[in-house]
């Protein structure tokens, strides 16, 4: 009734159980009204002028035909009771109405406030549907419906063309409406912790986006069209099921932050190297083993999180040192593609990085100043290397496969723990500078190393050749020792160590059980190790020009010996123990201090050559007739009176014939010395 609207002093008005279809706008004049009852009517709407009823405490409009509560009621901040039962209300949503008057007022306040603030926050209101009232308010710029139960984004959302920020976090949205492409003003879009299984390509149309948050969904892939978001600053895709990233991601050139944590990514596209404005990259919780080298181009990247336990590139020891170290590593490797030079010095590397082996274009590689203990055979794949530095590491062994690096001209192995250089390195024929200082090398021996690279390679070539020929020639190298155990050869049949500075032999020489000929002349030896007795196949032994004062005792065990030479020592006698050398064919004891022949002389029936020249022998008390195979006898330079000098100078046949005739004369008393060229009657005849 109109007359009721002029009673401005009213505090309580009851219009229940009538046939009212509307309330007059003039009801707004009742500014003192505290209670209004209008239940049981036929109201289809409430007038917006009711916003003037700021004193209203209770409003009862049950059992009408209301579809919506006007947002103007949001101004009734004192309203404590709002009865809406029995109405077909769809705005506010049912779950808001059921939440009570405070939640209804809050909902309405958000809608009502859009007119002034152009913002609305419906977060945490338990909504199951998107607030469709908002879709009609095209002026809105910021909207949040986070922390609700919304499942579907209505098509009407495309009307919000002025929307700049949209937050739909923590709902139950499984897909996006294609109409979202119309939100061309959108700069912030967050749909985190929903149930998205895919992102429609239309998202790529939102070219004004600065922040896109899609973490906590079920995404297995993202569309390539996302690469069109050239203005994007932040992209959050963590906690999804992504297995790969499209190459188009390289189009996000304005990106500062990229969050990809807790996915199933096994790699990243090299195009990530185009994100030159990136400052933060999160990759933890994936299965990435190799970071693309192109990340090294991201000079502004300051924070990068990644699981070092799974990474192979960069090595985990680099990752543990932080983003700066990772970036330096990747940048150096990336830049090497153009320079063909890679310097990874002082990076704290524990092992040779396997991915480096794939850089076959490298001509120079430096791994100086790391803590590498082991080199794998994969280093041999760098066949283009000209210069290689492995100095100042903890390397104990070098893989033989490195012998394939035949283009090397310089290699530094200074300050390691090497005991051997593989003989296969002899194939590095272009090598001009091989630096081996400050190692504990056994082979090549230090004497060879001191002579320079050419001598080292020569030494290695001799050892390497011996593996096929079984003949090892190590003469004239000034060796003071020979650690046989480091040579890697046990089947040699002939070994020459002549003309060195050996004062002793390694006991390991006894392991060369196949050896048949051993040359040790021109050294400083005074004895042989007991292990020599194991060389039971030895047939030739040369000990000339050493410092032996007696026959080495171990010689007696070399029963297959056929040639024994011990010239130019200081031996005074031939021991009877050598009687066991039944196969001896040649004995050379020239230039010693022998004064006579041993009693066992006649047992060497296989002897064909006997050289005892330049000793102190004065008498021949020998049974030379038993030496039926003797073809060479050298006696000159002794103190002999007999045979006469003329006979001695005439050669072995005449010497043996002379001795034979003297033997016969003792029995027949007939002596025939015709044809010996003697100038005087021999003393023994007299």
C-alpha positions as CSV (number, residue, x, y, z in Angstrom):
1,X,0.0,0.0,0.0
2,X,1.2,3.4,-1.0
3,X,0.1,4.9,2.3
4,X,2.4,2.5,4.2
5,X,5.4,3.9,2.3
6,X,4.8,7.4,3.7
7,X,5.0,6.2,7.3
8,X,8.7,6.8,7.5
9,X,8.8,6.1,11.2
10,X,7.8,2.5,10.8
11,X,10.1,0.0,12.5
12,X,8.1,-3.1,11.7
13,X,6.0,-3.9,8.7
14,X,4.1,-7.2,8.1
15,X,2.7,-7.8,4.6
16,X,2.5,-11.6,4.8
17,X,-0.1,-13.8,3.3
18,X,-1.4,-11.4,0.6
19,X,-1.3,-11.5,-3.2
20,X,1.5,-9.0,-3.7
21,X,3.4,-9.5,-6.9
22,X,5.9,-6.7,-6.2
23,X,7.0,-4.2,-3.5
24,X,6.8,-0.6,-4.5
25,X,10.1,1.2,-5.0
26,X,8.8,3.8,-2.5
27,X,9.5,1.2,0.2
28,X,12.9,2.6,0.3
29,X,11.5,5.6,2.1
30,X,11.1,3.5,5.3
31,X,14.6,4.1,6.4
32,X,13.8,3.3,10.1
33,X,12.4,-0.1,9.3
34,X,13.9,-2.9,11.3
35,X,11.6,-5.8,10.5
36,X,9.9,-6.6,7.2
37,X,7.6,-9.6,6.7
38,X,6.3,-10.4,3.2
39,X,6.0,-14.2,3.1
40,X,3.2,-16.0,1.4
41,X,2.8,-13.6,-1.5
42,X,3.5,-13.8,-5.2
43,X,6.6,-11.6,-5.3
44,X,8.8,-12.3,-8.3
45,X,11.5,-9.7,-7.4
46,X,12.6,-7.3,-4.7
47,X,13.1,-3.7,-5.7
48,X,16.7,-2.5,-5.7
49,X,15.5,0.6,-3.7
50,X,15.5,-1.6,-0.7
51,X,19.2,-0.8,-0.3
52,X,18.1,2.3,1.6
53,X,16.8,0.1,4.4
54,X,20.1,0.2,6.2
55,X,18.4,-0.3,9.6
56,X,16.7,-3.6,8.6
57,X,17.5,-6.5,11.0
58,X,15.0,-9.1,9.8
59,X,13.6,-9.8,6.3
60,X,11.1,-12.6,5.7
61,X,10.1,-13.2,2.1
62,X,9.4,-17.0,2.3
63,X,7.0,-18.7,0.0
64,X,7.1,-16.3,-2.9
65,X,8.3,-16.7,-6.5
66,X,11.6,-14.9,-6.2
67,X,14.4,-16.0,-8.6
68,X,17.1,-13.7,-7.2
69,X,18.0,-11.6,-4.3
70,X,19.0,-8.1,-5.6
71,X,22.7,-7.3,-5.0
72,X,21.6,-4.0,-3.5
73,X,20.7,-5.9,-0.3
74,X,24.5,-6.0,0.3
75,X,24.2,-2.6,1.9
76,X,22.0,-4.0,4.7
77,X,25.0,-4.7,6.9
78,X,22.9,-4.9,10.0
79,X,20.7,-7.7,8.6
80,X,20.7,-10.7,11.0
81,X,17.8,-12.8,9.7
82,X,16.9,-13.4,6.1
83,X,14.2,-15.9,5.3
84,X,14.1,-17.1,1.7
85,X,12.6,-20.5,1.9
86,X,9.9,-21.6,-0.5
87,X,11.3,-19.5,-3.4
88,X,12.9,-20.8,-6.7
89,X,16.1,-18.8,-6.1
90,X,19.1,-19.3,-8.2
91,X,21.0,-16.2,-7.3
92,X,22.7,-16.4,-4.9
93,X,23.4,-20.1,-5.5
94,X,21.7,-22.6,-3.3
95,X,24.9,-23.4,-1.3
96,X,25.2,-19.6,-0.5
97,X,21.6,-19.4,0.6
98,X,22.1,-22.4,2.8
99,X,25.2,-20.8,4.3
100,X,23.0,-18.2,6.0
101,X,22.6,-14.5,6.0
102,X,26.2,-13.6,6.4
103,X,27.3,-15.7,3.5
104,X,24.5,-14.3,1.4
105,X,25.4,-10.7,2.3
106,X,29.1,-11.4,1.5
107,X,28.1,-12.9,-1.9
108,X,25.9,-9.9,-2.7
109,X,28.6,-7.5,-1.5
110,X,31.0,-8.9,-4.1
111,X,28.5,-8.5,-6.9
112,X,27.4,-5.1,-5.7
113,X,31.0,-3.9,-5.3
114,X,31.9,-4.6,-8.9
115,X,30.3,-1.3,-9.9
116,X,32.8,0.7,-8.0
117,X,35.9,-1.5,-7.6
118,X,35.5,-3.7,-10.7
119,X,36.7,-6.5,-8.5
120,X,34.9,-9.5,-6.9
121,X,36.1,-12.4,-4.7
122,X,33.8,-15.4,-4.3
123,X,36.5,-17.5,-2.7
124,X,35.6,-20.1,-0.1
125,X,31.8,-19.7,-0.5
126,X,31.3,-23.4,-1.3
127,X,30.0,-22.6,-4.8
128,X,29.3,-25.5,-7.1
129,X,28.6,-23.3,-10.1
130,X,30.3,-20.2,-11.5
131,X,28.5,-17.0,-10.4
132,X,26.6,-16.3,-13.6
133,X,25.5,-12.8,-12.3
134,X,29.1,-11.7,-12.8
135,X,29.0,-12.6,-16.5
136,X,26.6,-9.7,-17.1
137,X,29.0,-7.2,-15.5
138,X,31.3,-6.7,-18.4
139,X,33.1,-4.0,-16.5
140,X,34.7,-6.3,-14.0
141,X,38.5,-6.5,-14.2
142,X,39.5,-8.8,-11.3
143,X,37.6,-12.0,-10.4
144,X,38.3,-14.8,-7.9
145,X,36.2,-17.9,-7.5
146,X,39.0,-19.9,-5.7
147,X,38.4,-22.6,-3.1
148,X,34.9,-23.7,-4.3
149,X,33.5,-26.7,-6.0
150,X,32.9,-25.3,-9.4
151,X,33.1,-28.0,-12.1
152,X,32.2,-26.2,-15.3
153,X,33.2,-22.8,-16.7
154,X,30.1,-21.4,-18.4
155,X,30.1,-20.1,-21.9
156,X,28.9,-16.8,-20.7
157,X,32.3,-16.1,-19.3
158,X,33.4,-15.0,-22.7
159,X,31.4,-11.8,-22.1
160,X,33.9,-10.6,-19.5
161,X,36.1,-8.9,-22.2
162,X,37.5,-6.4,-19.7
163,X,38.7,-9.1,-17.3
164,X,42.3,-8.6,-16.4
165,X,42.7,-11.2,-13.6
166,X,40.9,-14.5,-13.1
167,X,41.6,-16.9,-10.2
168,X,39.8,-20.2,-10.3
169,X,42.2,-22.2,-8.0
170,X,41.1,-25.1,-5.9
171,X,37.9,-26.1,-7.7
172,X,36.9,-29.2,-9.7
173,X,37.2,-27.8,-13.2
174,X,38.1,-30.5,-15.7
175,X,38.0,-28.5,-18.9
176,X,37.9,-24.9,-20.2
177,X,35.2,-23.4,-22.4
178,X,36.5,-22.4,-25.8
179,X,35.0,-19.0,-25.3
180,X,37.8,-18.1,-23.0
181,X,39.7,-17.0,-26.1
182,X,37.6,-13.8,-25.9
183,X,39.1,-12.7,-22.7
184,X,41.7,-10.7,-24.7
185,X,42.5,-8.3,-21.8
186,X,43.4,-11.1,-19.4
187,X,46.8,-10.8,-17.9
188,X,46.5,-13.1,-14.9
189,X,44.9,-16.6,-15.2
190,X,45.2,-19.1,-12.4
191,X,43.5,-22.5,-12.5
192,X,45.7,-24.4,-10.0
193,X,44.6,-27.5,-8.1
194,X,41.7,-28.4,-10.3
195,X,41.1,-31.5,-12.5
196,X,42.3,-30.3,-15.9
197,X,43.5,-33.1,-18.2
198,X,44.3,-30.8,-21.1
199,X,44.6,-27.2,-22.0
200,X,42.6,-26.1,-25.0
201,X,44.7,-24.5,-27.8
202,X,42.5,-21.3,-27.5
203,X,44.6,-20.4,-24.5
204,X,47.2,-19.4,-27.0
205,X,44.9,-16.5,-28.1
206,X,45.3,-14.8,-24.7
207,X,48.3,-12.8,-25.9
208,X,48.2,-10.3,-23.1
209,X,48.7,-12.9,-20.4
210,X,51.5,-12.1,-18.0
211,X,50.9,-14.9,-15.5
212,X,49.5,-18.4,-16.2
213,X,49.2,-20.8,-13.3
214,X,48.1,-24.4,-14.0
215,X,49.9,-26.3,-11.3
216,X,48.2,-29.2,-9.5
217,X,46.1,-30.6,-12.3
218,X,46.3,-33.8,-14.4
219,X,47.9,-32.3,-17.5
220,X,49.9,-34.7,-19.6
221,X,50.7,-32.2,-22.3
222,X,50.3,-28.6,-23.2
223,X,49.4,-27.2,-26.6
224,X,52.0,-25.8,-28.9
225,X,49.9,-22.7,-29.2
226,X,51.0,-21.7,-25.8
227,X,54.2,-20.6,-27.4
228,X,52.2,-17.6,-28.8
229,X,52.1,-16.0,-25.3
230,X,55.0,-13.8,-26.0
231,X,54.1,-11.4,-23.1
232,X,54.0,-14.2,-20.5
233,X,56.2,-13.6,-17.4
234,X,55.3,-16.5,-15.2
235,X,54.3,-20.0,-16.2
236,X,53.4,-22.5,-13.4
237,X,52.9,-26.1,-14.5
238,X,54.1,-28.0,-11.4
239,X,52.4,-31.1,-9.9
240,X,50.9,-32.4,-13.2
241,X,51.7,-35.4,-15.3
242,X,53.6,-33.7,-18.1
243,X,55.9,-36.1,-20.0
244,X,57.3,-33.5,-22.4
245,X,57.3,-29.9,-23.3
246,X,56.6,-28.6,-26.8
247,X,59.4,-27.0,-28.8
248,X,57.1,-24.0,-29.1
249,X,57.9,-23.1,-25.5
250,X,60.8,-21.2,-27.0
251,X,58.4,-18.6,-28.1
252,X,57.9,-17.4,-24.5
253,X,60.7,-15.0,-24.7
254,X,59.5,-12.7,-22.0
255,X,59.2,-15.5,-19.4
256,X,60.9,-14.8,-16.0
257,X,59.7,-17.8,-14.1
258,X,59.0,-21.4,-15.2
259,X,57.8,-23.9,-12.7
260,X,57.7,-27.5,-13.9
261,X,58.3,-29.4,-10.6
262,X,56.8,-32.8,-9.8
263,X,55.9,-33.9,-13.3
264,X,57.2,-36.9,-15.4
265,X,59.5,-34.9,-17.7
266,X,62.5,-36.9,-18.9
267,X,64.0,-34.1,-20.9
268,X,63.5,-30.5,-22.0
269,X,63.5,-29.2,-25.6
270,X,66.6,-27.3,-26.6
271,X,64.4,-24.3,-27.5
272,X,64.3,-23.5,-23.8
273,X,67.5,-21.7,-24.6
274,X,65.5,-18.9,-26.2
275,X,64.0,-17.9,-22.8
276,X,66.7,-15.4,-22.3
277,X,64.7,-13.4,-19.7
278,X,64.3,-16.4,-17.4
279,X,65.5,-15.9,-13.8
280,X,63.9,-18.9,-12.0
281,X,63.5,-22.5,-13.2
282,X,62.0,-25.3,-11.1
283,X,62.5,-28.9,-12.2
284,X,62.6,-31.0,-9.0
285,X,60.5,-34.1,-8.9
286,X,61.0,-35.1,-12.6
287,X,63.1,-37.8,-14.2
288,X,65.3,-35.5,-16.2
289,X,68.8,-37.0,-16.7
290,X,70.2,-34.4,-19.0
291,X,69.6,-30.7,-19.0
292,X,69.8,-29.2,-22.5
293,X,73.1,-27.3,-23.0
294,X,71.1,-24.4,-24.4
295,X,70.1,-23.5,-20.8
296,X,73.7,-22.2,-20.6
297,X,72.5,-19.3,-22.8
298,X,70.1,-18.1,-20.1
299,X,72.4,-15.5,-18.6
300,X,69.8,-14.0,-16.3
301,X,68.9,-17.3,-14.6
302,X,69.7,-17.1,-10.9
303,X,67.6,-19.8,-9.3
304,X,67.3,-23.4,-10.7
305,X,66.1,-26.3,-8.6
306,X,66.6,-29.8,-9.9
307,X,67.2,-33.4,-8.5
308,X,70.9,-33.9,-8.6
309,X,70.6,-37.6,-7.8
310,X,69.0,-38.2,-11.3
311,X,71.1,-35.8,-13.4
312,X,73.9,-36.9,-15.6
313,X,74.2,-33.5,-17.3
314,X,75.4,-31.5,-15.6
315,X,77.0,-33.9,-13.2
316,X,75.5,-33.9,-9.7
317,X,78.6,-32.5,-8.1
318,X,78.1,-29.4,-10.3
319,X,74.4,-29.2,-9.4
320,X,75.3,-29.4,-5.7
321,X,77.3,-26.2,-6.1
322,X,74.2,-24.2,-7.1
323,X,72.7,-22.5,-10.1
324,X,75.8,-20.4,-10.9
325,X,77.9,-23.4,-11.3
326,X,75.3,-25.2,-13.3
327,X,74.9,-22.2,-15.6
328,X,78.7,-21.9,-16.0
329,X,79.0,-25.6,-16.9
330,X,76.2,-25.5,-19.4
331,X,77.3,-22.2,-20.9
332,X,80.8,-23.4,-21.5
333,X,79.6,-26.6,-23.1
334,X,77.1,-24.7,-25.2
335,X,79.7,-22.2,-26.4
336,X,82.1,-24.9,-27.3
337,X,79.9,-25.8,-30.3
338,X,81.2,-22.7,-32.0
339,X,84.7,-22.4,-30.6
340,X,85.4,-26.1,-30.5
341,X,87.2,-25.4,-27.3
342,X,85.9,-26.6,-23.9
343,X,87.5,-25.5,-20.6
344,X,85.9,-27.2,-17.5
345,X,88.8,-26.5,-15.2
346,X,88.2,-26.3,-11.5
347,X,84.5,-27.3,-11.7
348,X,84.8,-29.9,-8.9
349,X,84.1,-32.8,-11.3
350,X,84.4,-36.3,-9.8
351,X,84.3,-38.2,-13.1
352,X,84.7,-37.5,-16.8
353,X,81.2,-36.2,-17.9
354,X,79.9,-38.7,-20.3
355,X,77.9,-36.2,-22.3
356,X,81.2,-34.5,-23.2
357,X,82.1,-37.6,-25.2
358,X,79.3,-36.7,-27.6
359,X,80.9,-33.4,-28.5
360,X,82.9,-34.9,-31.3
361,X,83.6,-31.4,-32.8
362,X,86.0,-30.5,-29.9
363,X,89.6,-29.8,-30.7
364,X,90.7,-28.7,-27.2
365,X,89.5,-30.0,-23.9
366,X,90.7,-28.9,-20.4
367,X,89.6,-30.7,-17.2
368,X,92.5,-29.3,-15.2
369,X,92.0,-28.8,-11.4
370,X,89.2,-31.2,-10.7
371,X,89.0,-34.3,-8.6
372,X,88.5,-36.9,-11.4
373,X,89.6,-40.3,-10.2
374,X,88.5,-42.4,-13.2
375,X,88.3,-41.9,-16.9
376,X,85.8,-44.0,-18.9
377,X,86.5,-45.3,-22.4
378,X,84.0,-42.9,-23.8
379,X,86.7,-40.1,-23.8
380,X,88.0,-41.9,-26.8
381,X,85.1,-40.8,-28.9
382,X,86.6,-37.3,-29.0
383,X,88.7,-38.2,-32.0
384,X,89.1,-34.6,-33.1
385,X,91.0,-33.5,-30.0
386,X,94.3,-31.8,-30.7
387,X,94.9,-30.6,-27.1
388,X,93.9,-32.4,-23.9
389,X,94.6,-31.4,-20.3
390,X,93.8,-33.7,-17.4
391,X,96.3,-32.1,-15.1
392,X,95.8,-31.8,-11.3
393,X,93.3,-34.5,-10.8
394,X,93.3,-37.9,-9.0
395,X,93.5,-40.1,-12.1
396,X,95.1,-43.5,-11.4
397,X,94.5,-45.3,-14.7
398,X,94.1,-44.2,-18.3
399,X,91.8,-46.2,-20.6
400,X,93.6,-47.8,-23.5
401,X,90.9,-46.6,-25.8
402,X,92.5,-43.1,-25.6
403,X,95.0,-44.5,-28.1
404,X,92.4,-43.7,-30.8
405,X,92.9,-39.9,-30.2
406,X,95.5,-39.9,-33.0
407,X,95.1,-36.1,-33.7
408,X,96.5,-35.2,-30.3
409,X,99.6,-33.0,-30.4
410,X,99.6,-32.0,-26.7
411,X,98.4,-33.8,-23.6
412,X,99.0,-32.8,-20.0
413,X,98.7,-35.4,-17.2
414,X,100.7,-33.5,-14.6
415,X,99.8,-33.9,-10.9
416,X,97.8,-37.1,-11.0
417,X,98.3,-40.6,-9.4
418,X,99.3,-42.5,-12.6
419,X,101.6,-45.5,-12.3
420,X,101.4,-46.5,-15.9
421,X,100.9,-45.0,-19.4
422,X,99.2,-47.6,-21.7
423,X,101.6,-48.9,-24.3
424,X,98.8,-48.4,-26.8
425,X,99.6,-44.6,-26.6
426,X,102.4,-45.4,-29.0
427,X,99.9,-44.9,-31.8
428,X,99.7,-41.1,-30.9
429,X,102.3,-40.3,-33.4
430,X,101.4,-36.6,-33.8
431,X,102.0,-36.0,-30.0
432,X,104.7,-33.4,-29.6
433,X,104.2,-32.5,-25.9
434,X,103.3,-35.1,-23.3
435,X,103.5,-33.7,-19.8
436,X,103.8,-36.3,-17.0
437,X,105.4,-34.5,-14.1
438,X,104.4,-35.3,-10.5
439,X,103.0,-38.8,-11.0
440,X,104.2,-42.1,-9.5
441,X,105.1,-43.6,-12.8
442,X,106.6,-47.0,-13.0
443,X,106.3,-47.3,-16.8
444,X,107.5,-45.5,-18.6
445,X,110.3,-45.2,-16.0
446,X,111.2,-41.7,-14.9
447,X,114.5,-42.0,-16.8
448,X,112.6,-42.3,-20.0
449,X,110.1,-39.5,-19.1
450,X,113.0,-37.1,-18.4
451,X,114.2,-37.6,-22.0
452,X,111.0,-36.1,-23.4
453,X,108.0,-37.0,-25.4
454,X,109.8,-38.6,-28.3
455,X,111.6,-41.1,-26.0
456,X,108.4,-41.8,-24.1
457,X,106.6,-42.7,-27.3
458,X,109.6,-44.8,-28.4
459,X,109.5,-46.7,-25.1
460,X,105.7,-47.3,-25.4
461,X,106.1,-48.4,-29.0
462,X,108.7,-51.0,-27.9
463,X,106.4,-52.3,-25.2
464,X,103.4,-52.3,-27.6
465,X,105.2,-54.1,-30.3
466,X,106.3,-56.8,-27.9
467,X,102.7,-57.8,-27.3
468,X,102.6,-59.2,-30.9
469,X,106.2,-60.2,-31.5
470,X,106.9,-61.3,-27.9
471,X,110.3,-59.6,-28.2
472,X,110.8,-56.7,-25.8
473,X,113.7,-54.4,-26.6
474,X,114.5,-51.9,-23.9
475,X,118.2,-51.2,-24.4
476,X,120.0,-47.8,-24.2
477,X,117.3,-46.1,-22.0
478,X,119.4,-45.4,-18.9
479,X,116.9,-47.5,-16.9
480,X,117.7,-47.9,-13.2
481,X,114.8,-50.2,-12.5
482,X,112.2,-52.2,-14.5
483,X,108.9,-52.9,-12.7
484,X,107.9,-55.9,-14.9
485,X,104.5,-56.1,-13.2
486,X,103.5,-52.8,-14.8
487,X,104.4,-53.7,-18.4
488,X,101.2,-55.7,-19.0
489,X,103.2,-58.4,-20.8
490,X,103.9,-61.9,-19.4
491,X,104.4,-63.9,-22.6
492,X,107.6,-62.4,-23.9
493,X,110.2,-64.9,-25.2
494,X,113.0,-62.4,-25.6
495,X,113.9,-59.5,-23.4
496,X,116.8,-57.1,-23.9
497,X,117.7,-54.7,-21.1
498,X,121.3,-54.1,-22.2
499,X,123.1,-50.8,-21.9
500,X,121.1,-49.3,-19.0
501,X,121.9,-48.5,-15.4
502,X,120.3,-51.4,-13.7
503,X,121.8,-52.3,-10.3
504,X,119.1,-54.9,-9.6
505,X,116.2,-56.7,-11.2
506,X,112.6,-56.7,-10.0
507,X,111.7,-60.1,-8.4
508,X,108.7,-60.0,-10.8
509,X,111.0,-60.9,-13.6
510,X,110.3,-64.5,-12.5
511,X,106.7,-64.1,-13.8
512,X,108.1,-64.0,-17.4
513,X,107.9,-67.8,-17.5
514,X,107.9,-68.0,-21.4
515,X,111.2,-66.1,-21.8
516,X,113.9,-67.9,-23.8
517,X,116.5,-65.2,-24.3
518,X,117.6,-62.5,-21.7
519,X,120.1,-59.8,-22.5
520,X,121.4,-57.9,-19.5
521,X,124.9,-56.7,-20.7
522,X,126.3,-53.3,-19.9
523,X,124.5,-52.7,-16.6
524,X,125.5,-52.4,-12.9
525,X,124.3,-55.8,-11.8
526,X,126.1,-57.8,-9.0
527,X,123.5,-60.4,-8.4
528,X,120.2,-61.8,-9.8
529,X,117.0,-62.2,-7.7
530,X,116.0,-65.7,-6.6
531,X,112.9,-65.5,-8.9
532,X,115.2,-66.0,-11.9
533,X,115.2,-69.7,-11.1
534,X,111.6,-69.7,-12.4
535,X,112.8,-68.9,-15.9
536,X,113.1,-72.6,-16.7
537,X,112.7,-72.1,-20.5
538,X,115.7,-69.8,-20.8
539,X,118.2,-70.9,-23.4
540,X,120.3,-67.8,-23.7
541,X,121.6,-65.5,-20.9
542,X,123.9,-62.6,-21.4
543,X,125.5,-60.9,-18.3
544,X,128.4,-59.2,-20.0
545,X,130.0,-56.0,-18.5
546,X,128.3,-55.9,-15.1
547,X,129.7,-56.2,-11.6
548,X,129.5,-59.9,-10.9
549,X,132.2,-61.2,-8.6
550,X,130.8,-64.8,-8.9
551,X,128.4,-66.7,-11.0
552,X,124.9,-65.9,-9.8
553,X,123.7,-68.9,-7.8
554,X,120.3,-69.0,-9.6
555,X,122.0,-69.8,-12.9
556,X,122.4,-73.5,-11.8
557,X,118.6,-73.9,-12.0
558,X,118.4,-72.8,-15.7
559,X,119.0,-76.3,-16.9
560,X,117.8,-75.6,-20.5
561,X,120.5,-73.0,-20.9
562,X,122.4,-73.3,-24.1
563,X,124.2,-70.0,-24.2
564,X,125.8,-68.3,-21.2
565,X,127.8,-65.2,-21.5
566,X,129.3,-63.4,-18.5
567,X,132.2,-61.5,-20.1
568,X,134.0,-58.6,-18.6
569,X,133.1,-59.0,-14.9
570,X,135.4,-59.9,-12.0
571,X,134.6,-63.6,-11.6
572,X,137.4,-65.8,-10.2
573,X,136.0,-69.3,-10.7
574,X,133.4,-71.3,-12.4
575,X,131.4,-73.1,-9.6
576,X,130.9,-76.8,-9.7
577,X,127.2,-76.3,-9.3
578,X,127.0,-75.4,-13.0
579,X,127.5,-79.1,-13.8
580,X,123.7,-79.4,-14.2
581,X,123.8,-77.2,-17.3
582,X,124.0,-80.3,-19.5
583,X,122.6,-78.5,-22.6
584,X,125.2,-75.7,-22.5
585,X,126.6,-75.2,-26.0
586,X,128.4,-71.8,-25.6
587,X,130.2,-70.4,-22.5
588,X,131.8,-67.0,-22.7
589,X,133.8,-65.9,-19.6
590,X,136.2,-63.5,-21.3
591,X,137.8,-60.6,-19.4
592,X,137.3,-62.0,-15.8
593,X,139.8,-63.3,-13.2
594,X,139.7,-67.0,-13.8
595,X,142.9,-68.9,-12.9
596,X,141.8,-72.3,-14.1
597,X,139.0,-74.5,-15.3
598,X,136.5,-76.2,-13.1
599,X,136.6,-79.9,-12.5
600,X,133.1,-80.2,-14.0
601,X,134.3,-78.9,-17.3
602,X,134.3,-82.4,-18.9
603,X,130.6,-82.8,-18.2
604,X,129.6,-80.1,-20.7
605,X,129.8,-82.6,-23.6
606,X,127.4,-80.4,-25.7
607,X,129.8,-77.5,-25.6
608,X,130.6,-76.1,-29.1
609,X,132.1,-72.7,-28.0
610,X,134.3,-71.8,-25.1
611,X,135.6,-68.3,-24.7
612,X,137.9,-67.8,-21.7
613,X,140.2,-65.2,-23.3
614,X,141.8,-62.4,-21.2
615,X,141.7,-64.2,-17.8
616,X,144.6,-65.4,-15.6
617,X,144.7,-69.0,-16.7
618,X,148.2,-70.4,-16.7
619,X,147.7,-74.1,-17.4
620,X,145.4,-76.3,-19.4
621,X,144.5,-79.3,-17.2
622,X,141.5,-80.3,-19.2
623,X,140.1,-83.4,-20.7
624,X,139.4,-81.7,-24.0
625,X,139.1,-85.1,-25.8
626,X,135.6,-85.5,-24.2
627,X,134.5,-82.2,-25.8
628,X,133.9,-83.8,-29.1
629,X,131.6,-81.0,-30.3
630,X,133.9,-78.1,-29.5
631,X,134.3,-75.9,-32.5
632,X,135.5,-72.6,-31.0
633,X,138.1,-72.2,-28.2
634,X,139.4,-68.7,-27.3
635,X,142.3,-68.7,-24.9
636,X,144.3,-65.6,-25.9
637,X,145.1,-63.0,-23.3
638,X,145.8,-65.5,-20.5
639,X,149.1,-66.5,-18.7
640,X,149.4,-69.7,-20.7
641,X,152.8,-71.1,-21.6
642,X,151.3,-74.0,-23.5
643,X,150.1,-74.1,-26.1
644,X,152.6,-71.7,-27.6
645,X,151.5,-68.3,-28.8
646,X,151.8,-69.3,-32.4
647,X,149.3,-72.1,-31.8
648,X,146.9,-70.0,-29.9
649,X,146.9,-67.5,-32.7
650,X,146.2,-70.2,-35.3
651,X,142.7,-70.8,-34.3
652,X,140.6,-73.4,-32.6
653,X,141.3,-76.5,-34.8
654,X,145.1,-76.2,-34.4
655,X,144.7,-75.6,-30.6
656,X,142.6,-78.7,-30.2
657,X,144.9,-80.7,-32.4
658,X,148.0,-79.6,-30.4
659,X,146.3,-80.6,-27.1
660,X,145.2,-83.9,-28.7
661,X,148.8,-84.8,-29.8
662,X,150.2,-84.0,-26.4
663,X,147.6,-86.3,-24.8
664,X,148.6,-89.1,-27.3
665,X,152.3,-88.6,-26.7
666,X,151.9,-89.3,-22.9
667,X,150.8,-92.8,-23.8
668,X,152.7,-93.6,-27.0
669,X,155.9,-91.7,-26.2
670,X,155.7,-90.4,-29.7
671,X,155.1,-86.7,-30.3
672,X,154.4,-85.3,-33.7
673,X,154.2,-81.4,-33.7
674,X,154.8,-80.9,-37.4
675,X,152.9,-78.0,-39.1
676,X,152.2,-75.8,-36.1
677,X,154.4,-72.9,-37.1
678,X,156.3,-72.9,-33.8
679,X,159.4,-70.8,-33.5
680,X,160.7,-72.8,-30.4
681,X,160.4,-76.1,-28.8
682,X,157.4,-76.0,-26.4
683,X,158.2,-76.1,-22.7
684,X,155.8,-79.0,-22.1
685,X,157.9,-81.1,-24.5
686,X,161.0,-80.6,-22.4
